[in-house]
Amino acid sequence: MESKELRQKLIEIFGQQIIFNKEFDSYASRLKEGMLSDLVEWCINCKEQRVDGSQPKREEYRHLFVFFRKIGSNVRATLIKVKNSDFIEIRLENHKCYDDTRIEFGYKKSSYYAS
């Protein structure tokens, strides 16, 4: 499955409003077929409420639910949903960017910066 095909599958699952981070295609192309299938299955499970998301700790993001997933050794997925509404974004990124995302939402303090 190519990244273009993966994008189309995710649009079918979540709808036209879903957006992808700019590195999405780069990280999708690094995943093996089984990993891509697992990602799609995880997305379906998130959509069908079989996976628990969590509400971010930071006040300005309390209207969201966020789902995190490790894929392979250095690819992480973050799926973002507006509470009681649509899924709005999916990010594929490396471990450092994933940590930055978790810091942004208030899930952890930085291990890279003095905080």
C-alpha positions as a Markdown table, in Angstrom:
| # | Residue | x | y | z |
|---|---|---|---|---|
| 1 | Met | 0.0 | 0.0 | 0.0 |
| 2 | Glu | 1.4 | 3.4 | -1.0 |
| 3 | Ser | 1.0 | 6.5 | 1.1 |
| 4 | Lys | -1.6 | 7.9 | -1.4 |
| 5 | Glu | -3.7 | 4.7 | -1.0 |
| 6 | Leu | -3.3 | 4.9 | 2.8 |
| 7 | Arg | -4.5 | 8.5 | 2.8 |
| 8 | Gln | -7.5 | 7.5 | 0.8 |
| 9 | Lys | -8.4 | 4.7 | 3.2 |
| 10 | Leu | -8.1 | 7.1 | 6.1 |
| 11 | Ile | -10.4 | 9.6 | 4.4 |
| 12 | Glu | -12.9 | 6.8 | 3.8 |
| 13 | Ile | -12.8 | 6.0 | 7.6 |
| 14 | Phe | -12.8 | 9.5 | 9.0 |
| 15 | Gly | -14.2 | 11.7 | 6.3 |
| 16 | Gln | -13.0 | 14.6 | 4.2 |
| 17 | Gln | -12.3 | 16.8 | 7.2 |
| 18 | Ile | -9.3 | 14.7 | 8.3 |
| 19 | Ile | -5.9 | 16.4 | 7.8 |
| 20 | Phe | -2.4 | 14.9 | 7.6 |
| 21 | Asn | 0.8 | 16.3 | 8.9 |
| 22 | Lys | 3.4 | 17.3 | 6.3 |
| 23 | Glu | 5.7 | 14.4 | 7.2 |
| 24 | Phe | 2.8 | 11.8 | 6.8 |
| 25 | Asp | 3.9 | 10.4 | 3.4 |
| 26 | Ser | 7.5 | 10.2 | 4.4 |
| 27 | Tyr | 6.8 | 8.1 | 7.5 |
| 28 | Ala | 4.0 | 6.1 | 5.8 |
| 29 | Ser | 6.5 | 5.0 | 3.1 |
| 30 | Arg | 8.8 | 3.6 | 5.8 |
| 31 | Leu | 6.2 | 1.2 | 7.1 |
| 32 | Lys | 5.9 | -2.4 | 6.0 |
| 33 | Glu | 2.6 | -3.7 | 4.6 |
| 34 | Gly | 1.6 | -5.4 | 7.9 |
| 35 | Met | 2.3 | -2.2 | 9.9 |
| 36 | Leu | 0.1 | -0.2 | 7.5 |
| 37 | Ser | -2.7 | -2.7 | 7.9 |
| 38 | Asp | -2.3 | -2.5 | 11.7 |
| 39 | Leu | -2.5 | 1.3 | 11.4 |
| 40 | Val | -5.7 | 1.1 | 9.4 |
| 41 | Glu | -7.2 | -1.4 | 11.9 |
| 42 | Trp | -6.2 | 0.8 | 14.8 |
| 43 | Cys | -7.9 | 3.8 | 13.1 |
| 44 | Ile | -11.1 | 1.8 | 12.6 |
| 45 | Asn | -11.0 | 0.7 | 16.2 |
| 46 | Cys | -10.6 | 4.3 | 17.3 |
| 47 | Lys | -13.5 | 5.4 | 15.1 |
| 48 | Glu | -15.7 | 2.6 | 16.5 |
| 49 | Gln | -14.8 | 3.6 | 20.1 |
| 50 | Arg | -12.9 | 0.3 | 20.8 |
| 51 | Val | -9.8 | 2.3 | 21.8 |
| 52 | Asp | -9.9 | 4.8 | 24.6 |
| 53 | Gly | -8.6 | 8.2 | 23.8 |
| 54 | Ser | -7.6 | 10.7 | 26.5 |
| 55 | Gln | -8.3 | 14.3 | 27.1 |
| 56 | Pro | -5.2 | 16.5 | 27.0 |
| 57 | Lys | -4.0 | 18.0 | 30.3 |
| 58 | Arg | -3.5 | 21.5 | 28.9 |
| 59 | Glu | -6.6 | 23.7 | 29.2 |
| 60 | Glu | -6.6 | 25.0 | 25.7 |
| 61 | Tyr | -6.9 | 21.4 | 24.3 |
| 62 | Arg | -9.5 | 20.1 | 26.7 |
| 63 | His | -12.1 | 20.0 | 23.9 |
| 64 | Leu | -10.1 | 17.2 | 22.2 |
| 65 | Phe | -9.5 | 13.5 | 22.6 |
| 66 | Val | -6.1 | 12.2 | 21.6 |
| 67 | Phe | -5.1 | 8.7 | 20.7 |
| 68 | Phe | -1.4 | 7.6 | 20.6 |
| 69 | Arg | 0.2 | 4.5 | 18.9 |
| 70 | Lys | 3.7 | 3.2 | 18.4 |
| 71 | Ile | 4.3 | 1.7 | 15.0 |
| 72 | Gly | 7.6 | 0.0 | 14.5 |
| 73 | Ser | 10.8 | 1.2 | 16.1 |
| 74 | Asn | 10.7 | 4.9 | 15.3 |
| 75 | Val | 7.3 | 5.8 | 13.9 |
| 76 | Arg | 4.5 | 7.1 | 16.1 |
| 77 | Ala | 0.9 | 7.9 | 15.2 |
| 78 | Thr | -1.3 | 10.5 | 16.9 |
| 79 | Leu | -5.0 | 10.7 | 16.1 |
| 80 | Ile | -6.9 | 13.8 | 17.2 |
| 81 | Lys | -10.7 | 14.0 | 17.6 |
| 82 | Val | -12.9 | 16.9 | 18.7 |
| 83 | Lys | -14.9 | 15.8 | 21.7 |
| 84 | Asn | -18.4 | 14.6 | 20.6 |
| 85 | Ser | -17.6 | 15.4 | 17.0 |
| 86 | Asp | -15.2 | 14.4 | 14.1 |
| 87 | Phe | -11.7 | 13.1 | 14.0 |
| 88 | Ile | -9.7 | 16.1 | 12.6 |
| 89 | Glu | -6.0 | 15.1 | 12.3 |
| 90 | Ile | -3.7 | 12.2 | 12.0 |
| 91 | Arg | 0.1 | 12.6 | 12.4 |
| 92 | Leu | 2.8 | 10.1 | 11.6 |
| 93 | Glu | 6.1 | 11.3 | 13.0 |
| 94 | Asn | 9.4 | 10.2 | 14.6 |
| 95 | His | 9.9 | 9.7 | 18.3 |
| 96 | Lys | 11.2 | 13.2 | 19.0 |
| 97 | Cys | 8.3 | 14.9 | 17.2 |
| 98 | Tyr | 5.9 | 12.5 | 19.0 |
| 99 | Asp | 7.4 | 13.7 | 22.3 |
| 100 | Asp | 6.9 | 17.3 | 21.2 |
| 101 | Thr | 3.3 | 16.5 | 20.4 |
| 102 | Arg | 2.9 | 15.0 | 23.9 |
| 103 | Ile | 4.5 | 18.1 | 25.4 |
| 104 | Glu | 2.2 | 20.3 | 23.4 |
| 105 | Phe | -0.9 | 18.6 | 24.8 |
| 106 | Gly | 0.5 | 18.5 | 28.3 |
| 107 | Tyr | 1.0 | 14.7 | 28.6 |
| 108 | Lys | 4.7 | 15.0 | 29.6 |
| 109 | Lys | 7.5 | 17.3 | 30.4 |
| 110 | Ser | 10.3 | 17.6 | 27.9 |
| 111 | Ser | 13.3 | 15.3 | 28.1 |
| 112 | Tyr | 15.0 | 17.4 | 25.4 |
| 113 | Tyr | 14.6 | 20.9 | 26.8 |
| 114 | Ala | 15.1 | 22.3 | 30.2 |
| 115 | Ser | 11.6 | 22.1 | 31.5 |
